[in-house]
Amino acid sequence: ATPVAAPAMLTLAVRHALPDDPALRYLRAAGAAWNAAAAGPATNRASIDIAPASEPIGPEARMLVWLAPGALPPELRAWIESGGTALLAAATEAPGPDAGIALWRNATGEPLVFGRALGNGRVMQLTRELSPATLPEVLDPDFPDRLRALFEPPPPPDSAYAEAHSPRSGGAELPPTPRPLQPWLALLVATLFALERWLATSRRRERAA
């Protein structure tokens, strides 16, 4: 059996342009919910580093929420391309022309977050401001889980032996698939039909005579 590694501590960096940004309140609440749900030692808990956009990102953080408008700084783009995952505000200019695919939709199907690969990392972007007025989903009880799923998507299915999924025998047989007539068989049927018609008409002519 393959040993299961202990989950690493989640370190989320948050960089903002305004200290009173309403998104900070809900990000702090999400971090508190992660810690409340964490089981085991303190290493399983989440660490959220909230600081102004001018502060660098620590080496332990591989996940970032960027809440600053305007163009993405070159050093931040390099950080993403080297393997980081960033969630950008709606007012941030995401690098590249491709928005990506919708990673989160609301109840009516409208996309809330788009995401795509960027180098060895991933870049995601909100389609609206992270506040109850524009994104009421921040008030839902499952918002912390939704947010964490953006940064930690579910793992791919485990591998398995092919013999464990081999087809079973003994089931009901399907009816044979009808096949089209071969050309020579169709010609034979047409010839027999024409011969039968010729014989029938010739008998009627004999009786009439």
N, C-alpha and C positions, 0 to 999 in steps of 0.2 A: 504493500500500500504506500502511496506517495504521501509524505508528511505534509500537513497543512500548515503554512506559515501564519504566524500571528498577524492580525491586521496592523498596519503601520498607523502611527498617529496622524490624523488629518490636520494639516497646517494650511489655513486659508488666509492669504493676505488680502486686505482691503485697502485700496488707495482712493482717496476722495479729493475733490477740489474744494468742497465746502464742508466745514465741520458740522453744520446743522443740516446736512443732507438727510431727508426723511428715510432714505434707504438704509442708513446705518442702524437705525432702531430695529429694523426687521432682520438685518443680518446678525446683529447681536443676539436677538431672540432665537434665531435659527441655531447659532452656536451653542446657546444655553440648552436648547432642546437636544442637540447632538450629545452634549455631555451628560444630560439627564438619562438618555437612553443607552449610554455606553455601559457595557458590563466588564467586569474584571479590573485589571490594574489601571492606573492613571494614564499609562501609555496608549490606551485605547481611546482616550478622550480627544476632543478637537481643540485646536488652538487657533484663535482668530486674531490676526495682527492688523489692527486698524490704525492708519496713519495718513498724513497728507500725501498727495501725489508726488511731492518732491522727495519723499523718503524712499531709499532703495528697498528692494525686496530681499528678504533674508535667504540664505542658501538652503534652508530647510523647507521653504515653501515652494510647492510645485503647482499651486492653485491660486488664482488671483481674481478678484472682482475689481474692475477699473471703473471708477465713477467720475471721470474727468472728461469734459467735452473737448472737441477738437481732434486734431491728428494724433495718432498713436506715436509715442516717442520711439525713436529707432532702437534704443536699448531695450525697450519693452518688447518690440517685435523680435529682436534677437533672442530674448529670453523665451518667448513662445516657440520660436523655431528650434530652439535647443531642447525642447521637450516639455515646456510648461503648458498649462491650460488656463485660459483667461476668459472671463465673462465680462463683456464690455457694456457700458451704458448705451442707451439709445442715442445719446448725443455724441458719442465717440465715432470718429471716422475709422471704420474697420479697414484693414489692409486688403487690397485685392478687390476685383469687381464682383466676385461671386459671393452671394450671401450664404450659400450652403443649403442645408436641409433643415426643416422644422424639427426641433428637438422637444418642444413643449408647446402644446396648444391649449386654449381654454375650452370651456364647455360648448361653445358655439363653433369650434373648429378654427378660430383665428390663431395664427402662430404668435407665440410669445417670445420664443428664443430660437434663433437660427444658429447653426454650428457647422464648421468644416475644419479640415486639417490645414495646418500651416507649418510646413517643414516637418519636424519631428513632434510637434505639439498640436494643440487644438485651440481654435479661437471661436468663441460664441458671442452672440450679441442679443441684447434685449430689444424688443420692438417698441417698448414704451417705458416710461419712467417707473422705477421701482417704488411705488407708493400706492396706498389704497385707492386714491382717486383715479388712477389710470390702470392699476394692476390690482384689482381687489383680491386676487389669489394669494397675496401676501398675508391675508387675514385667515386663510384656511388652515385647519390644524395640520394638514399634510404638506404645508409649504416647506418646512425644513427637509423633509424627505425628497420633495421635488428638487430642491436646490442641490442637495447632496448627489442625487442621481445624475444631475448635469455633469458634475465633476467626476463621479465614480459610476460610469455606466455598468450595467450588469455584465458579468464575465461571460465569455462564449461557452457553449456547451462542452462538457468534458468529453474526451475521446472514449471509445468503447471498442471491444473486440467485435469483428464483423460476425462471428459465429453466434454472438448473443442476439443478433437481429436478423438471423437467416430466415427466409420465408418458411412458413409452416405448410405441411401437406395434410391432405384429408378433407379439405374444404369442398364446398359445392362447386361443381364444374360449370363453367360458363358455356352457353350455347355456342356452337361453331359459327364462325363469322361467314356470312354468305359471300361466295366468290363469283365474279362475273363469268359468264359462259365463254369458253374458248371459241375462237373464230370458226374452227372446223365443226364444233358442235352446233353453233348457231346456224351454220350453213346446212348441216344435216337436218335440223329441225325445220328450217324453211323449205327444204326440198321435199321432205315427207309431207308437210302441209300442202304444198303445191300438187304433189302426186295424189293425195287424198281428194283434193278439190277436182282434179282432172278426172279421176275415176268416178266420182259422184256425178259430175255433169255428163260424162259419157253414158252412164247407166240411164239417166233421165232422157237422153237423146234416143237410146235404143228403145225405151218404153213408148216414147212418143211416135217412133216409126212403126 
